[in-house]
Amino acid sequence: MTEVAEPLSGQMSEAVVKAMLPEVPFVARGLRLDWAAKRGLDIGVAATALFLLLPLMLLIAVLVWAGDRKAPIFR
């Protein structure tokens, strides 16, 4: 049962509660902070990964340019 159905347990049968409250994702107001924290962490990890991988990407770009003398970034 979902967290919403807990106050109803004991008053109604489990089948009736499940029929009234189907198993769908439930988003409460308190989860907004969790969502914002996860979003911030995702952005922070992605930015850090891009920063750390920048030298490798530049090396690959130089190798592409040195190999065929064409721009590694196409326009």
C-alpha positions in Angstrom: 0.0 0.0 0.0 1.1 3.5 -0.5 1.8 6.0 2.3 -1.5 7.6 1.6 -3.4 4.4 2.2 -1.9 3.8 5.7 -4.5 5.9 7.6 -7.3 4.0 5.9 -5.9 0.5 6.8 -8.2 -1.1 9.4 -11.2 0.8 8.3 -11.5 -0.7 4.8 -10.4 -3.8 3.1 -7.1 -3.8 1.3 -8.8 -4.4 -2.0 -11.0 -1.4 -1.6 -8.1 0.8 -0.6 -6.1 -0.4 -3.6 -9.0 0.2 -5.9 -9.4 3.8 -4.5 -5.6 4.5 -4.5 -4.0 2.6 -7.4 -0.2 2.0 -7.3 1.0 5.1 -9.0 4.0 7.2 -8.2 3.1 9.6 -5.4 4.9 12.9 -5.2 4.4 14.8 -1.9 5.2 18.4 -1.2 8.2 17.4 0.9 9.8 15.6 -2.1 10.4 18.9 -3.9 13.5 19.5 -1.8 14.8 16.0 -2.6 14.2 16.6 -6.3 16.0 19.9 -6.2 18.9 18.4 -4.3 19.2 15.5 -6.8 19.0 17.9 -9.7 21.7 20.1 -8.2 23.9 17.0 -7.6 23.3 15.8 -11.2 24.4 19.2 -12.6 27.4 19.4 -10.3 28.6 15.9 -11.3 28.1 16.6 -15.0 30.0 19.9 -14.8 32.8 18.3 -12.9 33.0 15.4 -15.4 33.1 17.9 -18.3 35.8 19.9 -16.6 37.9 16.8 -15.9 37.5 15.4 -19.4 38.3 18.7 -21.1 42.0 17.9 -21.6 41.1 14.6 -23.1 38.6 16.2 -25.5 41.2 18.8 -26.5 43.8 16.1 -27.1 41.4 14.2 -29.4 40.6 17.5 -31.2 44.3 18.1 -31.8 44.9 14.5 -33.0 41.9 14.8 -35.5 43.3 18.1 -36.7 46.8 16.8 -37.0 45.7 13.6 -38.8 43.8 15.1 -41.7 44.2 18.9 -41.3 40.5 19.4 -41.2 38.6 21.2 -38.4 37.6 18.8 -35.6 34.5 20.8 -35.0 32.3 20.8 -38.1 30.4 23.9 -39.2 
